[in-house]
Amino acid sequence: MSAPTLKVLSLGAGAQSPVVRRGGQWWLVTGSGSILATDPTFTGELDRFAAAMAAADQAIADLRSQQDDPPTPQPRGQR
């Protein structure tokens, strides 16, 4: 049996949302416990938001990687 996956939505600047994805299910987390999110419209929005955040994180990682690469020399007379 494999370990359940855990996905915490990050809201930037170190903040985290009160929503986690465990084993393919979204959970709303409070200080007093967790509630399974079962509404398909809501969980679909969470899926789309998580995918958008992952794409944004990847785009930022790609930009940072490009900044670390030395510039490519251009032939004279070209810009």
N, C-alpha and C positions, 0 to 999 in steps of 0.2 A: 504494500500500500504506500503510495507516494504522499509526501507532505503536502498539505493544502497550500494553495497560493494565497498570498496576501497582497492586496493592492490598496495603498492609501493615497487618496487624491491630495496632491500638494497644491496649495493656493498661492505659492510664491512667498518669498521673504521668510522661509522657514515655517510658515503657517501650514497646518494640516486641517483637512475637513473632518467633520464627524461621520465620514462615510468610508467604509473599507470593503474590499472585495475579497472574499475567502471562498476558495473552492467553487468559483463560478457564481456565487451569490453575493449580492450587495447587502451590507448591514449598516444600519444607522447606530452610531455609538454615542452614548452619553456617559456621564460620570456614574450613573447608577446601573448601567447595563447596556445591552445591545438588542436591537429589534430588526428582524429580517424584513427587507424591502421586497414586496411581492407585486407591486403595481407595475405592469409591463411598460406603460408609458414612462413612468419615472425611472425605472431601471434602464430603459432604452436610452433616455437622456443621459444617465450616468455613464453608460457605455460610450456614447458619442463624446461626452466631455472628456472621459479618460483617454480615448483615442486622440482627440485634439491636443490634449496636454502632452501625450507621448510624442506626437509629431512635432510639437513646439520644442520639447526637450531635445529631440534629435536634431532639429534645425539649429538650435543654439550650440549643441555639441559640434556640429559640422562647421559652423562659423568659427568657433574657438579653435578647431583643428586647422582650419585654413589660416588663421592668424599665426599659428605656430609654425606653419610651413614658410620656408624662405621664398621671397618673390621670384617669379619666373622671369629671367632676363628677356627683354624685348629687343629685336633687331633694331639697329639705328634707323631713325627716320619713321618709325611706327610708334603709335601710342596705343 
